[in-house]
Amino acid sequence: MPVSSSRELGDIQLGVDSFSFHRFFGEANRWESPLQERWASSDLLAYVEELGVEVVSLQSIHVEDLSPAGIEWLRSELRRIGVECIYAWGHRNGLEDGRNPEKLGQAIAAMRVAASLGCRIVRVVCGDQDSWSDDRSVRGAQLERLREPIQAICREAERLGVVAAVENHADRPVRDLLDLVASIESESLGVCLDVGNAVRVGDDPVASIEAASPFIVMTHLRDLRIDEWARGQGPDGWWPCVALGDGDLDIPGILGALAHAPRCRAWLVEASNVWPGQSELEIVNSSLGYLRTWLGGCDPVPS
């Protein structure tokens, strides 16, 4: 459906997050079957080149060689295929809700790798679904523990000239994360809005995007098949993923809200826990086609 926007949509970069292919890198969760096929970074980038996308979010766990030579090879390959890189740190539980000081050092090191790769955005996470609590006082204590490490990450981002994007990682509601990010008041700190993770903790994704709009610098997009059983199982349950437009989420409404987020250029497809009988490759390809068709039908109104 064509929509009007207060921003130009020609600056949007479509891409994919390498987490979509975690089974190809040897990782499967309790809802997934392992794959025999194995990828290296070179295989991932070859596939990204075939997709014809503008940006890839590269999970740090999918980079085999972080030596100076390895980083130079990766930077050269990204430049050769003409794809911008977002470096994603924190799989699986990131800063562990501020409980583990060593994790902050790892995050800072990842930001320096990102700067060496020429990235403008570094995605970080604070926790994961094991962090989730219905108790607001528990979540409030988590946020207070996270304040100091997030401030340290922000200072390093300012020094390096990058933006740190904190993801809602099925660890807390978007509103809680937004309160933390907004309180730090820095252009070097933003939000990676993950649509699927918002739904997993009971958030309305459209309302979440609208609330976080000024702070969103990148987004993870997926569609889900959900029912009342799924809604009651919490963020650690099975939330099966399908191609955009084939599930139960209001994808047109989500994209329309994102179109009004002034800093959100990187729109990344992410797949996980794929619907039986489908594959990550099918979902990524179909979802990118959906996004290209949707953007082609938009009628942006320049501000």
VEXDREN-555756 format. One record per residue (C-alpha): residue number from 0; residue in three letters; x negated, y negated, z negated. Coordinates in Angstrom, 3 decimals, always signed. Each point is the difference from the previous one (the first is absolute). Layout:
<nodes>
NODE, num, residu, X, Y, Z
NODE, NUM, ALA, X, Y, Z
...
</nodes>
This chain:
<nodes>
NODE, num, residu, X, Y, Z
NODE, 0, MET, +0.000, +0.000, +0.000
NODE, 1, PRO, -1.507, -3.376, +0.948
NODE, 2, VAL, -0.707, -2.256, -2.946
NODE, 3, SER, -1.168, -3.540, -0.427
NODE, 4, SER, -2.953, -0.769, -2.189
NODE, 5, SER, -1.621, -3.113, -1.417
NODE, 6, ARG, -3.393, +1.204, +1.192
NODE, 7, GLU, -1.574, +1.141, +3.232
NODE, 8, LEU, +0.037, +3.788, +0.241
NODE, 9, GLY, -2.747, +0.180, +2.626
NODE, 10, ASP, -2.644, +0.089, -2.757
NODE, 11, ILE, +1.331, +3.273, -1.434
NODE, 12, GLN, -2.495, +2.854, +0.230
NODE, 13, LEU, +1.442, +3.494, +0.282
NODE, 14, GLY, -2.069, +2.802, -1.386
NODE, 15, VAL, -0.226, +3.157, -2.052
NODE, 16, ASP, -1.328, +0.938, -3.416
NODE, 17, SER, -2.451, +2.898, -0.021
NODE, 18, PHE, +1.876, +1.473, -2.968
NODE, 19, SER, +2.538, +1.139, +2.593
NODE, 20, PHE, -2.547, +2.663, +0.941
NODE, 21, HIS, -1.141, +1.090, -3.452
NODE, 22, ARG, +0.790, +3.633, +0.812
NODE, 23, PHE, -2.466, -0.217, +2.892
NODE, 24, PHE, -2.600, -1.101, -2.564
NODE, 25, GLY, +0.683, +3.041, -2.187
NODE, 26, GLU, +2.517, -1.386, -2.520
NODE, 27, ALA, +3.514, +1.343, -0.555
NODE, 28, ASN, +2.310, -0.714, -2.928
NODE, 29, ARG, +2.435, +2.445, -1.581
NODE, 30, TRP, +2.654, -0.857, +2.577
NODE, 31, GLU, -2.257, +0.618, +3.006
NODE, 32, SER, -1.622, +2.954, +1.745
NODE, 33, PRO, -3.729, -0.259, +0.770
NODE, 34, LEU, -1.176, -0.318, +3.589
NODE, 35, GLN, -2.769, +1.994, +1.619
NODE, 36, GLU, -1.084, -2.876, +2.222
NODE, 37, ARG, -2.601, -2.325, -1.493
NODE, 38, TRP, -0.861, -3.568, +0.965
NODE, 39, ALA, -3.001, -2.198, -0.585
NODE, 40, SER, -0.047, -3.789, +0.279
NODE, 41, SER, -0.912, +0.336, +3.669
NODE, 42, ASP, +3.140, +2.074, +0.670
NODE, 43, LEU, +2.174, -2.522, -1.797
NODE, 44, LEU, -1.397, -2.915, +1.981
NODE, 45, ALA, +0.381, +1.910, +3.270
NODE, 46, TYR, +3.684, +0.500, -0.806
NODE, 47, VAL, +0.403, -3.630, -1.055
NODE, 48, GLU, -1.498, -1.048, +3.337
NODE, 49, GLU, +2.575, +2.148, +1.817
NODE, 50, LEU, +2.829, -1.658, -1.933
NODE, 51, GLY, -0.933, -3.433, +1.339
NODE, 52, VAL, +0.555, -1.684, -3.355
NODE, 53, GLU, -1.569, -3.203, -1.285
NODE, 54, VAL, -0.880, +1.032, -3.566
NODE, 55, VAL, -0.815, +3.083, -2.047
NODE, 56, SER, +0.077, +0.253, -3.763
NODE, 57, LEU, -2.899, +2.289, -0.830
NODE, 58, GLN, +0.170, +1.822, -3.315
NODE, 59, SER, -3.404, +0.007, -1.675
NODE, 60, ILE, +0.376, +3.737, -0.728
NODE, 61, HIS, +0.030, +0.619, +3.772
NODE, 62, VAL, -3.439, -1.562, +0.563
NODE, 63, GLU, -2.704, +2.645, -0.194
NODE, 64, ASP, -3.089, -2.198, +0.245
NODE, 65, LEU, -0.326, -3.244, -1.950
NODE, 66, SER, -3.712, -0.386, +0.608
NODE, 67, PRO, -1.077, -3.186, +1.816
NODE, 68, ALA, -0.290, +2.044, +3.207
NODE, 69, GLY, +3.435, +1.532, -0.510
NODE, 70, ILE, +1.623, -3.372, -0.622
NODE, 71, GLU, -1.693, -1.461, +3.064
NODE, 72, TRP, +1.248, +2.910, +2.140
NODE, 73, LEU, +3.543, -0.479, -1.268
NODE, 74, ARG, -0.087, -3.745, +0.566
NODE, 75, SER, -1.358, +0.542, +3.514
NODE, 76, GLU, +2.713, +2.533, +0.848
NODE, 77, LEU, +2.755, -2.277, -1.277
NODE, 78, ARG, -1.384, -2.808, +2.109
NODE, 79, ARG, -0.280, +2.285, +3.048
NODE, 80, ILE, +3.646, +1.074, -0.128
NODE, 81, GLY, +1.140, -3.528, -0.873
NODE, 82, VAL, +1.796, +0.880, -3.231
NODE, 83, GLU, +0.001, -2.076, -3.179
NODE, 84, CYS, -0.653, +1.948, -3.185
NODE, 85, ILE, +1.636, -0.283, -3.395
NODE, 86, TYR, -1.995, +1.876, -2.631
NODE, 87, ALA, +2.225, +1.850, -2.475
NODE, 88, TRP, -1.337, +0.932, -3.428
NODE, 89, GLY, +1.583, +1.796, -2.901
NODE, 90, HIS, +1.264, +3.396, +1.036
NODE, 91, ARG, +1.432, +1.447, -2.014
NODE, 92, ASN, +0.534, -1.896, -3.256
NODE, 93, GLY, -2.117, -3.116, +0.586
NODE, 94, LEU, -0.802, -1.981, -3.110
NODE, 95, GLU, +1.780, +2.570, -2.198
NODE, 96, ASP, +2.168, -2.802, -1.379
NODE, 97, GLY, -3.087, -1.755, -1.347
NODE, 98, ARG, -1.005, +2.889, -2.288
NODE, 99, ASN, -3.246, +0.932, +1.771
NODE, 100, PRO, -2.634, -2.773, +0.301
NODE, 101, GLU, -1.982, +2.092, +2.515
NODE, 102, LYS, +2.825, -0.310, +2.506
NODE, 103, LEU, -0.448, -3.779, +0.154
NODE, 104, GLY, -3.624, +0.512, +1.031
NODE, 105, GLN, +1.147, +2.370, +2.736
NODE, 106, ALA, +2.517, -2.550, +1.238
NODE, 107, ILE, -2.632, -2.744, +0.125
NODE, 108, ALA, -2.360, +2.311, +1.910
NODE, 109, ALA, +2.768, +0.772, +2.511
NODE, 110, MET, +0.593, -3.706, +0.535
NODE, 111, ARG, -3.660, -0.450, +0.883
NODE, 112, VAL, +0.233, +2.862, +2.500
NODE, 113, ALA, +3.046, -1.708, +1.481
NODE, 114, ALA, -1.895, -3.260, +0.389
NODE, 115, SER, -2.827, +1.880, +1.732
NODE, 116, LEU, +2.546, +1.447, +2.424
NODE, 117, GLY, +1.369, -3.461, +0.759
NODE, 118, CYS, +3.390, +0.673, -1.595
NODE, 119, ARG, +2.201, -2.919, -0.980
NODE, 120, ILE, +2.246, +2.077, -2.317
NODE, 121, VAL, -0.832, +2.590, -2.653
NODE, 122, ARG, +2.901, +2.036, -1.367
NODE, 123, VAL, -0.237, +1.043, -3.654
NODE, 124, VAL, +2.318, +1.953, -2.283
NODE, 125, CYS, +0.529, -0.174, -3.744
NODE, 126, GLY, +1.412, +3.479, -0.633
NODE, 127, ASP, +2.324, +2.556, +1.549
NODE, 128, GLN, +3.257, +1.812, -0.696
NODE, 129, ASP, -1.455, +1.447, -3.206
NODE, 130, SER, -0.124, -3.569, -1.312
NODE, 131, TRP, +3.743, -0.467, +0.403
NODE, 132, SER, +2.135, -0.650, -3.070
NODE, 133, ASP, +3.613, -1.055, -0.417
NODE, 134, ASP, -1.079, -1.755, -3.202
NODE, 135, ARG, -0.631, -3.694, +0.715
NODE, 136, SER, -2.226, -0.356, -3.064
NODE, 137, VAL, -2.270, +2.773, +1.314
NODE, 138, ARG, -0.190, -1.669, +3.394
NODE, 139, GLY, -0.662, -3.347, -1.649
NODE, 140, ALA, -2.964, +1.447, -1.899
NODE, 141, GLN, -1.335, +1.429, +3.250
NODE, 142, LEU, +0.201, -3.381, +1.670
NODE, 143, GLU, -1.880, -1.677, -2.836
NODE, 144, ARG, -2.796, +2.576, +0.273
NODE, 145, LEU, -0.114, -0.574, +3.753
NODE, 146, ARG, -0.205, -3.782, -0.186
NODE, 147, GLU, -3.748, -0.195, -0.676
NODE, 148, PRO, -1.087, +2.506, +2.686
NODE, 149, ILE, +2.309, -1.569, +2.590
NODE, 150, GLN, -1.442, -3.421, -0.842
NODE, 151, ALA, -3.513, +1.437, +0.466
NODE, 152, ILE, +1.027, +1.457, +3.366
NODE, 153, CYS, +1.433, -3.367, +0.971
NODE, 154, ARG, -3.237, -1.797, -0.895
NODE, 155, GLU, -1.991, +2.454, +2.123
NODE, 156, ALA, +2.451, -0.436, +2.883
NODE, 157, GLU, -0.492, -3.758, -0.177
NODE, 158, ARG, -3.781, +0.459, +0.020
NODE, 159, LEU, +0.099, +2.363, +2.986
NODE, 160, GLY, +2.567, -1.969, +1.976
NODE, 161, VAL, +2.532, +2.851, +0.127
NODE, 162, VAL, +3.532, +0.482, -1.307
NODE, 163, ALA, +0.726, +2.720, -2.549
NODE, 164, ALA, +3.443, +1.501, +0.639
NODE, 165, VAL, +1.436, +1.856, -3.007
NODE, 166, GLU, +2.420, +2.750, +1.004
NODE, 167, ASN, +3.190, +1.045, -1.737
NODE, 168, HIS, -1.149, +3.605, -0.283
NODE, 169, ALA, +3.120, +1.617, -1.500
NODE, 170, ASP, -1.485, -1.086, -3.340
NODE, 171, ARG, +2.286, -2.924, -0.836
NODE, 172, PRO, +2.797, -2.138, +1.449
NODE, 173, VAL, -0.984, -2.604, +2.555
NODE, 174, ARG, +1.222, -2.723, -2.358
NODE, 175, ASP, -2.529, +1.036, -2.672
NODE, 176, LEU, -2.843, +0.001, +2.511
NODE, 177, LEU, +1.140, -3.330, +1.388
NODE, 178, ASP, -0.018, -1.570, -3.461
NODE, 179, LEU, -3.621, +1.063, -0.479
NODE, 180, VAL, -1.219, -1.160, +3.425
NODE, 181, ALA, +1.882, -3.302, -0.129
NODE, 182, SER, -1.370, -0.827, -3.461
NODE, 183, ILE, -3.606, +0.125, +1.271
NODE, 184, GLU, +0.688, -2.710, +2.591
NODE, 185, SER, -2.608, +0.701, +2.661
NODE, 186, GLU, +0.201, +0.081, +3.797
NODE, 187, SER, -2.509, +2.848, -0.194
NODE, 188, LEU, +2.537, +2.263, -1.697
NODE, 189, GLY, +3.136, +1.365, +1.628
NODE, 190, VAL, +2.310, +2.976, +0.242
NODE, 191, CYS, +0.073, +3.089, +2.198
NODE, 192, LEU, +3.738, +0.705, +0.093
NODE, 193, ASP, +0.603, +3.730, +0.463
NODE, 194, VAL, +3.619, +0.522, +1.033
NODE, 195, GLY, +0.145, +3.693, -0.915
NODE, 196, ASN, -1.558, -0.545, -3.421
NODE, 197, ALA, +2.519, -2.730, -0.762
NODE, 198, VAL, +2.845, +2.433, +0.639
NODE, 199, ARG, -1.674, +2.712, -2.078
NODE, 200, VAL, +0.189, -2.143, -3.167
NODE, 201, GLY, +3.562, -1.143, +0.667
NODE, 202, ASP, -0.726, -3.394, +1.575
NODE, 203, ASP, +2.037, -1.394, +2.879
NODE, 204, PRO, -2.696, -0.431, +2.675
NODE, 205, VAL, +1.656, -2.971, +1.717
NODE, 206, ALA, +0.493, -1.854, -3.287
NODE, 207, SER, -3.564, +0.862, -1.021
NODE, 208, ILE, -1.405, -1.404, +3.234
NODE, 209, GLU, +2.033, -3.162, -0.371
NODE, 210, ALA, -1.215, -0.490, -3.586
NODE, 211, ALA, -3.655, +0.676, +0.838
NODE, 212, SER, +0.038, -1.710, +3.409
NODE, 213, PRO, -2.590, -2.766, -0.682
NODE, 214, PHE, -2.472, +2.556, -1.386
NODE, 215, ILE, +0.275, +2.869, +2.507
NODE, 216, VAL, -3.107, +0.244, +2.191
NODE, 217, MET, +0.573, +3.535, +1.371
NODE, 218, THR, +2.680, +2.662, -0.024
NODE, 219, HIS, +0.295, +3.794, +0.146
NODE, 220, LEU, +3.040, +1.098, +1.978
NODE, 221, ARG, +1.749, +3.355, -0.154
NODE, 222, ASP, +3.538, +1.298, +0.193
NODE, 223, LEU, +1.374, +2.566, -2.443
NODE, 224, ARG, +2.714, +2.613, -0.137
NODE, 225, ILE, +1.649, -0.497, -3.372
NODE, 226, ASP, +3.082, +1.161, -1.880
NODE, 227, GLU, +1.319, -0.336, -3.536
NODE, 228, TRP, -2.200, +2.879, -1.164
NODE, 229, ALA, -3.056, -1.793, +1.362
NODE, 230, ARG, +0.931, -3.248, -1.721
NODE, 231, GLY, +0.178, +1.782, -3.344
NODE, 232, GLN, -3.334, +1.761, +0.150
NODE, 233, GLY, -2.288, -2.985, -0.594
NODE, 234, PRO, -3.087, -1.117, +1.921
NODE, 235, ASP, -1.794, +3.333, -0.391
NODE, 236, GLY, +2.631, +1.953, +1.933
NODE, 237, TRP, +0.249, +1.024, +3.618
NODE, 238, TRP, +0.802, -3.004, +2.181
NODE, 239, PRO, -0.145, +1.422, +3.538
NODE, 240, CYS, -1.226, -2.317, +2.728
NODE, 241, VAL, +1.344, -0.306, +3.556
NODE, 242, ALA, -0.651, -2.423, +2.845
NODE, 243, LEU, +1.244, -3.561, -0.383
NODE, 244, GLY, +3.666, -0.149, +0.896
NODE, 245, ASP, +0.609, +3.717, -0.580
NODE, 246, GLY, +0.535, -0.169, -3.752
NODE, 247, ASP, +2.257, -1.631, -2.557
NODE, 248, LEU, -1.799, -3.293, -0.622
NODE, 249, ASP, +1.192, -3.302, +1.438
NODE, 250, ILE, -2.997, -0.358, +2.293
NODE, 251, PRO, +1.426, -2.932, +2.037
NODE, 252, GLY, +0.715, -1.855, -3.240
NODE, 253, ILE, -3.461, +0.800, -1.328
NODE, 254, LEU, -1.717, -1.217, +3.167
NODE, 255, GLY, +2.158, -3.114, +0.078
NODE, 256, ALA, -1.075, -0.834, -3.552
NODE, 257, LEU, -3.652, +0.640, +0.812
NODE, 258, ALA, +0.272, -2.301, +3.015
NODE, 259, HIS, +0.539, -2.862, -2.462
NODE, 260, ALA, -3.061, +0.862, -2.127
NODE, 261, PRO, -2.413, -2.689, +1.224
NODE, 262, ARG, -3.291, +1.781, -0.853
NODE, 263, CYS, +0.979, +3.542, +0.960
NODE, 264, ARG, -1.729, +0.681, +3.325
NODE, 265, ALA, -0.957, +3.670, -0.437
NODE, 266, TRP, +2.945, +2.383, +0.440
NODE, 267, LEU, -1.313, +3.520, -0.581
NODE, 268, VAL, +1.801, +3.271, +0.555
NODE, 269, GLU, -0.626, +2.514, -2.781
NODE, 270, ALA, +1.190, +3.606, -0.118
NODE, 271, SER, +0.010, +2.482, -2.864
NODE, 272, ASN, +2.109, +3.001, -1.011
NODE, 273, VAL, +1.256, +0.325, +3.549
NODE, 274, TRP, +3.441, +1.450, +0.670
NODE, 275, PRO, -0.134, +3.762, +0.743
NODE, 276, GLY, -0.597, +0.732, +3.661
NODE, 277, GLN, -1.628, -3.379, +0.666
NODE, 278, SER, -3.623, -1.114, -0.048
NODE, 279, GLU, -1.895, -3.076, -1.075
NODE, 280, LEU, -1.079, -0.607, +3.592
NODE, 281, GLU, +3.606, +0.060, +1.257
NODE, 282, ILE, +1.194, -2.300, -2.765
NODE, 283, VAL, -2.811, -2.529, +0.523
NODE, 284, ASN, +0.473, -0.111, +3.775
NODE, 285, SER, +3.776, -0.302, -0.180
NODE, 286, SER, -0.163, -2.634, -2.760
NODE, 287, LEU, -2.413, -2.167, +1.973
NODE, 288, GLY, +2.330, +0.245, +2.997
NODE, 289, TYR, +2.891, -1.111, -2.214
NODE, 290, LEU, -1.978, -3.009, -1.255
NODE, 291, ARG, -1.046, -1.047, +3.494
NODE, 292, THR, +3.583, +0.187, +1.213
NODE, 293, TRP, +1.251, -1.932, -3.025
NODE, 294, LEU, -2.580, -2.740, +0.363
NODE, 295, GLY, +0.689, -0.201, +3.727
NODE, 296, GLY, +3.629, -0.800, -0.729
NODE, 297, CYS, -0.696, -2.753, -2.527
NODE, 298, ASP, +0.564, -3.667, +0.665
NODE, 299, PRO, -2.388, -1.798, -2.363
NODE, 300, VAL, +0.535, -3.694, -0.652
NODE, 301, PRO, -3.307, -1.783, -0.655
NODE, 302, SER, -0.129, -2.027, -3.177
</nodes>
